Amino acid sequence: MNETTGLVAGLLLAAGGGHRLGGRPKALLRHHGRPLVEHAADALRGAGCARVHIVLGAHAEEVRARAALGGCVLVDNPGWERGMGSSLRAGLASLPGTGVEGALVALVDQPGIGAGAMARVLAAHRDRTTLAAAAYAGERGHPVLLGADHWAGVAATATGDRGARAYLRAHGAGITLVECGDVARPFDIDTEADLERLD
């Protein structure tokens, strides 16, 4: 582990209830024989994150029971139904005091984004002021790297399903975009039709 990776935690948002998937929690959807939450946690570790915090919400106890998440910090978001913003706030709130100065934020329902793309964005880390994000054909996507100096501002504007979007839009000039289109596919698993993307 180099100095940079030890200073950035992986933050996986995995609390969604999968309303458009008949109420199946996205974290437990199967991909290559394992739950999506395991794949995403492994990708963050593979990218070089020494700590991985996972925000759980819908069916949290079932996820804890059925997914192998040893070594991860599991963060409960009882307000998960209020949207991704509430999960991002819960996750960021779990980080102060851990010694990290950045959070690499990933979404559980994007199995096409693996360790390769995450490592590229992680490599953009410089200090607590860093803002970086993966880009796909020049369009900003996930994962997103939030330096600790930005956590309070992100939490203050993270509402509904917008997550960090409003904050990043307001600070666009300071974001380092890292092209990842050659190593990742940024699709979401949102609907029944999207399940065809899972193997």
Steps between C-alpha positions, in 0.01 A plus 500: 500500500646835406449823689217619278283190518530482876350847528187431296209284616264323265141609560243267343137610484293181518180598679252513212179303512472419130145635466509458123630147550203378698653599833808279467796667670763583240779401738392134480446470123717217373785558256745223413359302791548765768302799630572836339605643837786250520619584150499873572678464834765280339546758222563778752753283681658400170533867408706554814256626764623380838162561665162429345184642657171362365172683556208258539130579516235285333508146636818585693482193723454272201801658329709454814396135518540406134802702382862437597608846611769418755743783560254764381340761724123464464306823545124492547285766338154477656387784273597323177154551349574874478746428218867468423577835661416362843732203442784726391454711813500189720812366333693826526399531867667164568843616380623775737741360755618217275809684382400516135494822304293391205209277401469311172123477455358213294148370433402136554289483184782570253669162452662617177730726702777295655832539674674635189287812476494544876880485518529767231280740693674414827833592339371858462507544878736772619372629832186593696399750231486249214186467288517241222262281304500236232398623157349304213547667160554820696181473708543489877396176671600266782703437700552845652789594729408748772781653705411546867483880470194449279307256718301760693403686185396180324294387801325838516384475139438124469122464485266256332669290234743771398789394723799728440369627165411853611829548682704369208313722256577803715869404519540377145809703428686324781419142400767281343330282241664161444401328176395139569296413194761254379494293819142526629135514395296741715153345470261474797286204600169682552225306322402144415641551150839594651524158665609362165834673558568272796666165435 
